[in-house]
Amino acid sequence: MEKGGEATVQKEWSAVKLEIDDNGVAVVTLNRPQYMNSFNVELCQDYPEACQMVKDNDAKVMIVTGAGRGFCSGGDVSVLAAMDSPAKSKWTYDQSTSVVRATYEMEIPVIAAVNGAVAGAGTALMMACDLIMAADTAKIAFNFINIAFCPDSGASYFLTRLVGYQKAAEILMFGKVLKSQEAEQLGIVNKVVPADQLMDEAKSWGTKLAAGPGYTLKMDKKLLRAAMSNDFYQQAELESMYQVLSWSSDDFKEGTLAFLEKRKPEFKGR
């Protein structure tokens, strides 16, 4: 198991905490444990600020997790109950989507460390991450339909791409609650680990990625997303362009030199 670094940046908002280790791994923790880390106004403001701080400090990997026994239960019920007009409903929706958007727009790899229950818009936040690791005790509730909600914050976008149309229809129309092991079998979750090992394992992934060629990892992330909609010819052309850019990086030069010298490369992320 890769070892983590020492914290060099720590900041706490009213609903989110941030810690960045000296190895470039940032951990963003949703910090409303008494409310299962549901989205309220403060969290929807704090989270994008934390993501911006991750960018400003040139972190190489970001891990998203939740405090307490839940990852994120979606929208705060008290906030949802206060929606008394279409304008207020649209504003509320945009607030929660801003959390998912801030995650999706990160250029660096983002790992979801799903420590417990995740539901509603929280599933969209989870699926907006590039890699998802879940505790063996976690449950993933696509339960929008159970309260007459449509999937929101991008949940239908991500889920359909992960499991295909028919399976997404089954999950969303029946409001299924999946054990983490079931989610792994469906390809929603990358890896399931014992709950008490979750953060160590997530940081191990983060540390390994942070030690890799960061510039190339950003290119890989762009390529993978483009591959979801491109045809072969479009994707091959994009690969060609990004490959040329990667070949001009310091990491490429270090990687080839290390290969020739039969040693482990020391990438700098540029």
N, C-alpha and C positions, 0 to 999 in steps of 0.2 A: 504494500500500500504506500502510495506517495505521501510524504509528510507535508503538512501545511506550513505557512509562514507565520510571522509575527504581525500583529495588527499595527498598521502605520496610520490609518485613517479611521476614525470612529465618529459617527454623528447620529443623533436620535431626534426625530421629529415627534409629533404627537401620536402618529399612528404607524410609523415606519422607522426601522433602525438600519444603519449601514455600517459595515466594517470592511475595510480593504486591507488585505495582508501584503507584506513586502514582496511576495511572489507574484503579485498582480491579480489575485483572486478576490473578487468583491462578493460579499454576502448581503443581500437585501432581505430583511425580515419584516413581513407584515406583522404589526404589533398591536393587535386588538384581540388578545386571546379570549377575553370574556365574551366577545361577540363573534367568535370563530373567524376572526380576521375579515369580517365582511366589509364591503366597500361603503364608506360613508364619505362625507365631503372632505374631511381632513385627510383620509387615506388617499383619496383621488387627487388631492393636491400634493401630498408629501411624496408619493411614489414617483411621479415624473421628476420631481426635484432630486430624489435619490439617484435615479437613472442618469440625470445630467451630471451629478457629482461623480458618478462612476466614469463617465466620459471625460470629464475635466481632469481626473486623476490618472488617465491613461491605463485604467485597469484592463487586463487581458481576457478575463472571463468573469461572468456574473452568475451567481447562484441566487435563486429566489426561493424562499421558504416561509413558513408561518410560525408564529409563536404559539406555544401551548399545544393543544391536542388537535388542532385543525390547520389545514393549509389556507383555505379561503372558502367561505360559504356563499360567495356572490354578493348581491346587493343587500344592504342593511334593510331589514323589513320596516323599520320605523321611517326610513327615508322613502321607501317605496309607497308606504301608506299615505305619505304626505303629498303624493302626486295628485293634485286636484284640477289640473288643466292639461291640455295637450302640450302647451309650451313648457310646463314644469316637467312633464314626462320626458320630453325630448332633451331637456337640460340634464335630467338625471341620467338618461341613457348615455349622453355624450360624456358625462363625468366618468362613468365606469369604463367606457370605451377608451378613454384617455390612458387608463392604466395598462390595458392590453396593448394599445398602440405604442406606448413608451417602451414596452418589452419587445414588441415586434420590430421596432426601428433600431434596436441596438445592433451595431455592426459586429461586435464581438460575440463569441459563443455564449449562449444563456442556458443554464441548467436549472430545471425545476426540481427541487428536493421536496417531494410531497410527503409531508410528515403525518398527515391525518386526513380527515374528511375534506373533500373539495366538491363544491356544488355550484350550479347556476353559472353566473359569469366567471366564477373562480375556475371553471373548467376551461374557459377561453384563455384566461391568464396562463394556466398551466400549459395549454397546447400552443400558445404563442412562443414558448421556449423551444430551443433547438433540440435539447435532450431532456428526457423526463425520467427521473429516478424516484421510485415510490417505496414507502415503508410497507412491509407485509401486512400491516394492520389498516392501511389506508383504504378508503372507499371513495369512488368517483361517481357522483350523482348528476346525471344529465336529466334533472327533474323539472325542467321548465314547464312542461305540459301539465304537471300535477297541480300547478297553481294558475293554469290558463295563460302561461307566458309562452311567447315564441322564444327560440334560442336567440341570444343576443351577444353583443360585444365581440362578435366574430366566431362564436362557438360552432355554428353550422358550417362556416368556411373551413375551419381547421379540421373538424371531425370528418367531413365528407372526403377531404384529401387524405386523411389517415386510414380510413376504413372502407371507403367507397360509398356510393349512393344508397344501395339497399340496406346495408348494415347501419349506416348513419340514420336512415329512416326508421329502422327498427328501434334503435337506441333512443332517438329523440321522441318518436311518436308514442312509445310506451313508457317514457320517463325512466329508463333503466338506471339502476344503481349497480355499478360494477365493483367487485373486489379488485384490488390492485393486480392480483394474479390473472384475472380475466382480462383486464385492460392490457396487460403485457402480451397475452396470447393474441389479442386483436391488433397489436401493433401501436396502441395508443401510448403505452409506457415502454421505455427501453429496458429498464431493469428494476426488479423488485429485490429489496434487501431487508434484513431484520431491522425493526424500527430503531433499536438502540445503536445501530451502525450507520444510519442514514446519512448524517452530516459528515461523518468521517469518509464514507464512500463517495459522497458528492464532492467533497473537497479533494479527494484523491483524483477524481476525474478532472476537476478544475485545475489542480496543480499540474497534471500531465498536459492538459491543453495549453496552460499558460507558458509551459516550457517549450511549446512547439513554435513553428513559424507563423507568428500572428498575422502577418500580411497575407499569407497564403490561406490561412483559415478564414479570413474575411472574404477572400475571393471564392472559396469553397461554399460559403454560406449564400453568397449571391447566386452562384451557379445552381445550387440545389433548389433554390426558390424559383429561378427562371425555368428549370427543367419541368416544373409542374404544369407549365402552359406552353412551352416552346415545342416545335417539332424538331426532328433530328437535325435538319440543316441549320435552323436558327441556333440550336444549342451547341452544335459543333463549331459554329462561327464564334459564338460567345466564349466557348472554351479556348479557342485559338487566341482571342484577344486577351483574356485573363492570363493565359499561360505566358504570353509575351511579357505582360506586366510583371508576373511572378519571377520570370527569368532576369528581370532587371533589379530585383531586390537583393539586399545584403544577405538575407536569409538563404536565398538560393545559392549564392556564392559560398556561404559557410557550409551549407548542406553538401554541396558537391566536393568541396575541399575536405570536409570531414570524412566523406565516403572514400576518397582516394587515400587519405591518411589513416583509414581504418580506426577512427575514433568517434565518440559520440558528439554530435554537433551542439553548438552553443548558440541557439537562435536569439536574436534581439528584437524580433517582431517588426522589422523594417526592411 
